[in-house]
Amino acid sequence: MTNPFFSIVIPTYNRAHLIGKTINSVLQQRYTNFEIIIVDDGSTDDTENAIKSFLSERVTYFKKDNAERSAARNFGTGKAKGDYISWFDSDDLMLPNHLEEAVKMIQQNNQPEIFALSFTIATPELKTVREVILPATSCNAILYKQNILACNPVFVRKDIALHFPFNETRSLSASEDYELWLRMAAKFTIYTSQQPTSILIEHTERSVNVAASGEKIATRFETFLKIVLSNNSVVSFLNHKKADFTARIYLLIATTLAVNSLKKDASNYFLKSLSTYPLIILQRQFYVFLKVMLLKK
């Protein structure tokens, strides 16, 4: 396509059995001025054959050496022709009104740099697990608490996306999106809509659910904290919430380690959380941690 309004970048890795449903859900959009860019991050399965029937002027395919999804998303952004970029995961689904609602957001907010739509989390059988309903206007004020966004419902203006790439540090993988949202929130308003327009499929093969050691997850969050807190713009954005934010991450590490029965390490991270922000004990996450510590042997 010569002048698409949206570029839907779909990074994929060994999702031959899933990606067809994702592509079909995009092709069934009521708003039709879009292109699809599939970036195969070094798949070793039958992904290339699985998507052949979809290839057209509108749907293009690139295969590259494996370098994790941040690199795949950045690669796709570089190939995009649209005014707005959406990085859509290859195991999730768009509802038919997804791009239609995105157009409304763009019109209502005078071509914003970044915005996000609400979304649904569901089982592979499409049974709703929960709906993630974002704030009515913007999520900037609460983004320090946790990553309430997912990649699928986020749209970024291409000129902004090119200047704010995903961090490609491998050890950050699975937290690279949160790092980017914080970096962008430090510069722009992240506008939000309460209309759910996409479905995140919760399944065992999902990258965030694939088994990883407690140590690796701890390394990931330590990397995340190091990158975030070394960015002066983000630190200024967090302002007086910096200690609260940091303590939440330490407590998340502690809970993850406790789940993996690494109680000594979990206790150490809990103490780091408590010393960073003593009021962490008033938050629900603290009681989740205690419950896990008591239940795990």
N, C-alpha and C positions, 0 to 999 in steps of 0.2 A: 504494500500500500504506500501511496505517495505522501499523504497528509493525514495520518490517523490522529485522533485527539488523545486517545489512551494507548499506552504501550503496556501490555500485560506481560511481565517478565516471569517466566516459570522456571526456576532452577529445579533440577531433578537429579536423583542418584538412585539407581536400582529400583525404580517405581514403575516398571513396565506394566504391571498388573493393576495399577491404580491411575496412572496419568491420563488414560483415555477418558475416564469419567470427569476428571478436572477440565480437560480441554473442551469436552462437550458442554459442560456447564457454562464455560465462557462463550462458546459459539451460540448458545441459546439466549444471550442477552437481548433485552428489548432495545437498548441503545447499541447501535451497530458500528459506530466509527472508532474502531480499535484494531490493533494488531496484537498478535501473540508471538512472543519470542521465547522459545524453549532452549534452555541452556543445560546441556547434559554434562554434569560434573564428573566425567570419567566413569560412567556406569559400566558394569561388567555383565549385566543381564541383557534382555532383549528390548531395551528401551527404544533404540533406533528403529527397529522394525515395528514396534507397537505404535509409533506416532507417524509412520510413513503415509498412512491414508489421510491424515489431517493436513499434510503440508500443502501450502498454496501461496498465493501472493500475500495473503493475510497471516499465515502461520509459517514461521521460519524456525529452523533447527540448527543449533551449533553444538558441537561436541568439543570439550576441552579436557586437559589433564585435571585430575582431581586436585582441588585446592580448597575444599569446603564451600559452603553455600554463600558466605559473604563474597568470596571472589566470583562465584557464579552470578550473583545478583549484580555486582559491579560490572562484570563483563556484559550482561544483558542491558544494563543502563547505557553503556557505551554504544550499543547497537540500536537503541530506541530512537524512533522518529516522532513519537507522540509528544504532546504538550505536558501530559502528566504520566507518571510512572506508577505502576502497582506491581509489587513483588508478591506473586501468588504461589503458595506451596503446591507441589504436585500431587498431594493426596487430599486436597480439600475442594470445596464446591462453592461456586457463586450461585446465588439465587437470581432469577431473571431480572430483578430490579436493581442489581448491584451497581452497575455503571450508570443507570438512570438516576439513582439517588446521588451518586457522586457528582453528576452534572448539576443537580440542584444545589449541592453544597458549594460548588465552585461559583455558581451564579449568586448565591446568597451571601457569600463571604468575599466577593470581589477578587477572584482568582488567588486564593490563599496559597502560601508556600507549602503547607502540609495540612492534611485533615484526615480524620478517621471515622469510619462508620462502626456501629455496634455489630456484634456477631453472635452466632450460636455455636455451642460445643455439643456435638452429638456422637452417638455410637456409629459404627459402620452400617448399622441397619437404619440409620437416620432417626433414632430415638433421642430426643433432646435430653442432654445431661444438665445443661444450664444455659441461660442467656447472659451474655456479658453486655450490659447496657451502660454505655459511656455517659458522662455528664452531658447536660443539655447543650452546652456551648463550647467548652474547652476543658482539657484534662491537665493543663500545665500545673495547676495548684496542687494536684494530688499525685503527680507522677513520681514524686520522691518515695511514696509509700511502697510501690511495687510496679512491675510492668503490667499495666492493665490493657496494653495493646497487643495485637498480633500483627504479623506482616500483612496478611491478606486484606484487612479492611483499611490499610493506610495508603494514601495517595500523596505523592510528592511531585511538585512541579519540576519538570526536567532540569531547568537551569539550576535549581536548588540541589537536586539529587546529584548532579555532576560535581558540585562543590562540597557535598556532604556524603561521601561514600561510606559503605560499611567498613568497619575495621576488620582486616583480614587476618589478624593474629589467630592462629589455630586454637590455642588454648582458651580463647574467648568464646569459641563456638557454642551456640545455644543461648548466649547472653549478648550477642553482637547487636541484636535489634534494640534491646533496652539501652545499650550504650549510645546508639545512634539517636533514639528518641530523646534522651537527656541532652545530647549535644545540640539537637535541633530545637528543643524546648528552651534552651538557653538563648536562642536567637529569635525564635518565632512563636507565635501563638499556634498551638495544635488544636484546630477547631474539631469539634466532635458532633456526631449525630446519634440520636437514640434509636434509629431505625436499623434493626439487624438485617443484613443483606448478604451474608456469607455464612458458610458452615465449616467449622473446624472439626475434622473427623478425629476422634480420640481412639487410637488403635495401638496395639502393642509394638508395631514397627515404627511408630513415630519417633523421630530422632531424639526428642527430649525424654522418651520413655525407654529407649534402648539402654540396657544395663551398663552402668559405668561405676567404677570404684568410687568410694567416698573420697579418696585422696584426689582423684581426677576432678571431681566436682568441686572440692575445696579449692584446687588450683584454678579452676575456671572462675570462681567468684573472687578469689584473690586477684587474679588478672583483671577482672572487671573493675574491682575497686581501685586498683593501681591506675588503670587507664582513666577512669572517670575523675578521680581526685587529682590527677595531674593536669586536668584541663581547667584553666582558670575561669573560663566562661561558665562551665558547668558548676564549679565551686561557687561562683557568684550567684548563679541561678538557685542553687540549693540554699545558700545564705544560712540563716539560723537553723535550717532543717538538716544541715550537713551531718551533725552528730546522730540525729534520729535515723537518717538514711543509712549511715555507716553501720550503726548498731543493728538495723534490720538485716543487712547483708550478713553480718557476723552471725546473727541468730539463725538465719537461713542455712548458713554453712553448718552451724552446730546441729540443727535439726536433721540435715542430710546425713551428717556423720553418725548421729544417733540411730537413724534408720538403718544404717549399715553396720550397726553394733560396734562402732568405734567410740565408745563412751568417754575414754580419756581425752581424746582429741576434741570430742563434742563439748566436753566440760571446759576445755581451754578456750574454745571459741565463744562459748556462752559467757565466760568471764570477761573476754574482750568486749563482747556486746554490752555487758552490764557496766563495765568501766567507761565505755564510750558514751553511753546514754542510760543512766540508771532507771529512767522512767519507762524503759523497754518492758519492765515487768507488768506494766499496766495494759500492754497490748495482747491481743488474742494469740499472736504468734508465740509469745512466751509460754502460754499454757499448752499449746500444741507441742512445743519442745519438751515440757515437763512430762506430758502424757507419753510421748515416744520414749523418753529416757526410762520411765517406769515400766513400760511394757516390754522393751527390748532387753534380752538377757545378755 
